[in-house]
Amino acid sequence: MQWAFLVLAVVAALVELNTGTFYLAAIAAAALLTTLIGFWLRGDWLIFVFLLLCASLAITVTLARRTHRSTKPLADFDIGQTVSVTAIAPLGHHLTVTYRGVNWDAVTDDASVLAPGDTAIIVRKTDKLLHLAARTGQT
């Protein structure tokens, strides 16, 4: 029985080299481990061990990919872009700016005072609010 798993490991590894999928590599690894475990276990237990190893490797690969995808933040292409100040709220430090042809609410993060017509740079975004910094050369 353990020779069948050794043949499966070799065939899966060879097909893996031609296709480039990692699933066949997991099957080849599980079959090779089952072959090695076959020196201690006999009979029907090897099939159970093989299926258990395939399932555990599949779960491990799936969790690793999911964790890897969730740790990479998405790039925000709006950061660093220039906006034009169109209005200032009478009370408070809220501004109305034009960016991509749409009016946005904004605040300044660097305590700079901006007037209508000035330009600023987007530092970050929170929900629907732009956080700005004055452009170099403006106060």
C-alpha contacts under 8 A as a table, 3 or more apart, distances in Angstrom:
res1	aa1	res2	aa2	distance
1	M	4	A	5.46
1	M	5	F	7.04
1	M	43	G	7.05
1	M	46	L	7.89
2	Q	5	F	5.20
2	Q	6	L	6.40
2	Q	34	T	7.41
2	Q	35	T	5.10
2	Q	38	G	5.74
2	Q	46	L	7.62
3	W	6	L	4.93
3	W	7	V	6.19
3	W	35	T	7.14
4	A	7	V	5.16
4	A	8	L	6.13
5	F	8	L	4.88
5	F	9	A	6.07
5	F	31	A	5.14
5	F	32	L	6.74
5	F	34	T	6.74
5	F	35	T	5.70
6	L	9	A	5.05
6	L	10	V	6.33
6	L	31	A	6.43
6	L	32	L	5.94
6	L	35	T	5.78
7	V	10	V	5.18
7	V	11	V	6.10
8	L	11	V	5.18
8	L	12	A	5.91
8	L	28	A	6.88
8	L	31	A	6.39
9	A	12	A	5.25
9	A	13	A	6.03
9	A	27	I	7.10
9	A	28	A	4.13
9	A	29	A	6.76
9	A	30	A	7.70
9	A	31	A	4.98
9	A	32	L	5.46
10	V	13	A	5.11
10	V	14	L	6.17
10	V	28	A	6.86
11	V	14	L	5.15
11	V	15	V	6.15
11	V	28	A	7.84
12	A	15	V	5.18
12	A	16	E	5.92
12	A	24	L	5.62
12	A	25	A	6.83
12	A	27	I	6.77
12	A	28	A	5.20
13	A	16	E	4.91
13	A	17	L	6.31
13	A	24	L	6.78
13	A	25	A	5.99
13	A	28	A	5.54
14	L	17	L	5.20
14	L	18	N	6.72
15	V	18	N	5.21
15	V	19	T	6.24
15	V	24	L	7.47
16	E	19	T	5.24
16	E	20	G	5.45
16	E	21	T	6.03
16	E	22	F	7.23
16	E	24	L	5.47
16	E	25	A	6.02
17	L	20	G	5.75
21	T	24	L	6.18
21	T	25	A	7.22
22	F	25	A	4.99
22	F	26	A	6.39
23	Y	26	A	5.11
23	Y	27	I	6.40
23	Y	58	A	7.83
24	L	27	I	4.94
24	L	28	A	6.04
25	A	28	A	4.98
25	A	29	A	6.10
26	A	29	A	5.05
26	A	30	A	6.09
26	A	54	C	6.97
26	A	57	L	6.36
26	A	58	A	7.41
27	I	30	A	5.05
27	I	31	A	6.04
27	I	54	C	6.18
28	A	31	A	5.10
28	A	32	L	6.09
29	A	32	L	5.11
29	A	33	L	6.14
30	A	33	L	5.15
30	A	34	T	6.06
30	A	50	F	6.12
30	A	53	L	5.41
30	A	54	C	5.73
30	A	57	L	7.72
31	A	34	T	4.98
31	A	35	T	6.18
31	A	50	F	6.33
32	L	35	T	5.02
32	L	36	L	6.41
33	L	36	L	5.08
33	L	37	I	6.11
34	T	37	I	4.98
34	T	38	G	5.97
34	T	46	L	6.43
34	T	49	V	6.45
34	T	50	F	5.59
34	T	53	L	7.95
35	T	38	G	5.01
35	T	39	F	7.36
36	L	39	F	5.93
37	I	40	W	5.67
37	I	41	L	6.29
37	I	46	L	7.71
38	G	41	L	4.94
38	G	42	R	6.07
38	G	46	L	6.38
39	F	42	R	7.52
41	L	45	W	6.55
41	L	46	L	6.73
42	R	45	W	6.21
42	R	46	L	6.50
43	G	46	L	6.12
43	G	47	I	7.96
44	D	47	I	5.56
44	D	48	F	6.83
45	W	48	F	5.10
45	W	49	V	6.14
46	L	49	V	4.96
46	L	50	F	6.05
47	I	50	F	5.07
47	I	51	L	6.24
48	F	51	L	5.25
48	F	52	L	6.06
49	V	52	L	5.00
49	V	53	L	6.05
50	F	53	L	5.14
50	F	54	C	6.15
51	L	54	C	5.09
51	L	55	A	6.14
52	L	55	A	5.21
52	L	56	S	6.13
53	L	56	S	5.14
53	L	57	L	6.04
54	C	57	L	5.25
54	C	58	A	6.10
55	A	58	A	5.11
55	A	59	I	6.16
56	S	59	I	5.14
56	S	60	T	6.07
57	L	60	T	5.01
57	L	61	V	6.09
58	A	61	V	5.25
58	A	62	T	6.11
59	I	62	T	5.12
59	I	63	L	6.10
60	T	63	L	5.26
60	T	64	A	6.05
61	V	64	A	5.09
61	V	65	R	6.15
62	T	65	R	5.26
62	T	66	R	6.17
63	L	66	R	5.06
63	L	67	T	6.04
64	A	67	T	5.18
64	A	68	H	6.03
65	R	68	H	5.01
65	R	69	R	6.10
66	R	69	R	5.23
66	R	70	S	6.22
67	T	70	S	5.28
67	T	71	T	6.34
68	H	71	T	5.51
68	H	72	K	6.97
69	R	72	K	5.81
70	S	73	P	7.40
76	D	79	I	6.04
77	F	80	G	7.80
77	F	81	Q	7.97
78	D	81	Q	5.56
78	D	122	I	6.94
79	I	121	I	7.77
79	I	122	I	5.23
79	I	123	V	5.57
79	I	124	R	5.89
79	I	125	K	7.90
80	G	121	I	5.57
80	G	122	I	5.17
80	G	123	V	6.17
81	Q	121	I	5.55
81	Q	122	I	5.63
82	T	99	Y	7.62
82	T	119	T	6.54
82	T	120	A	5.65
82	T	121	I	4.63
82	T	122	I	6.50
83	V	97	V	6.28
83	V	98	T	5.86
83	V	99	Y	5.19
83	V	119	T	5.56
83	V	120	A	5.43
83	V	121	I	6.15
83	V	122	I	7.20
84	S	97	V	5.39
84	S	98	T	5.27
84	S	99	Y	6.86
84	S	116	P	7.87
84	S	117	G	6.23
84	S	118	D	5.98
84	S	119	T	4.53
84	S	120	A	6.52
85	V	88	I	7.86
85	V	95	L	6.98
85	V	96	T	6.11
85	V	97	V	4.29
85	V	98	T	6.40
85	V	114	L	7.52
85	V	115	A	6.90
85	V	116	P	5.00
85	V	117	G	5.38
85	V	118	D	5.50
85	V	119	T	5.98
85	V	120	A	7.45
86	T	95	L	7.71
86	T	96	T	5.65
86	T	97	V	5.19
86	T	98	T	6.55
86	T	116	P	4.90
86	T	117	G	6.07
87	A	95	L	5.89
87	A	96	T	5.00
87	A	97	V	6.90
87	A	115	A	7.61
87	A	116	P	5.41
88	I	93	H	7.51
88	I	94	H	6.34
88	I	95	L	4.56
88	I	96	T	6.15
88	I	115	A	7.23
88	I	116	P	6.99
89	A	92	G	6.34
89	A	93	H	6.77
89	A	94	H	5.58
89	A	95	L	5.98
89	A	96	T	7.76
93	H	107	V	6.18
93	H	108	T	7.36
94	H	105	D	6.81
94	H	106	A	5.75
94	H	107	V	5.01
94	H	108	T	7.83
95	L	105	D	5.82
95	L	106	A	4.98
95	L	107	V	5.88
96	T	103	N	6.34
96	T	104	W	5.60
96	T	105	D	4.87
96	T	106	A	5.98
97	V	103	N	5.51
97	V	104	W	5.28
97	V	105	D	6.47
97	V	106	A	6.69
98	T	101	G	5.95
98	T	102	V	5.44
98	T	103	N	4.60
98	T	104	W	6.20
99	Y	102	V	5.48
99	Y	103	N	6.49
99	Y	104	W	7.05
104	W	128	K	7.43
104	W	129	L	6.97
104	W	130	L	7.15
105	D	128	K	7.14
105	D	129	L	5.35
105	D	130	L	6.38
106	A	129	L	5.27
106	A	130	L	4.47
106	A	131	H	5.71
106	A	132	L	6.86
107	V	129	L	7.47
107	V	130	L	6.46
107	V	131	H	5.15
107	V	132	L	6.03
108	T	111	A	5.88
108	T	112	S	6.46
108	T	113	V	7.97
108	T	131	H	5.65
108	T	132	L	4.64
108	T	133	A	5.71
108	T	134	A	7.67
109	D	112	S	7.70
109	D	131	H	5.99
109	D	132	L	5.85
109	D	133	A	6.00
110	D	132	L	7.69
110	D	133	A	5.75
110	D	134	A	7.51
112	S	133	A	7.30
112	S	134	A	6.33
112	S	139	T	5.90
113	V	139	T	6.24
114	L	118	D	6.24
114	L	134	A	7.40
114	L	139	T	7.18
115	A	118	D	5.68
119	T	134	A	7.07
119	T	135	R	6.55
120	A	132	L	6.12
120	A	133	A	5.70
120	A	134	A	4.63
120	A	135	R	5.07
121	I	132	L	5.46
121	I	133	A	5.36
121	I	134	A	6.31
121	I	135	R	6.18
122	I	125	K	7.67
122	I	130	L	6.53
122	I	131	H	5.91
122	I	132	L	4.63
122	I	133	A	6.54
123	V	130	L	7.70
123	V	131	H	5.56
123	V	132	L	5.28
123	V	133	A	6.34
124	R	130	L	6.33
124	R	131	H	5.28
124	R	132	L	7.27
125	K	128	K	7.15
125	K	129	L	5.86
125	K	130	L	4.75
125	K	131	H	5.88
126	T	129	L	5.33
126	T	130	L	6.59
126	T	131	H	7.73
134	A	138	Q	6.23
134	A	139	T	6.92
135	R	138	Q	5.84
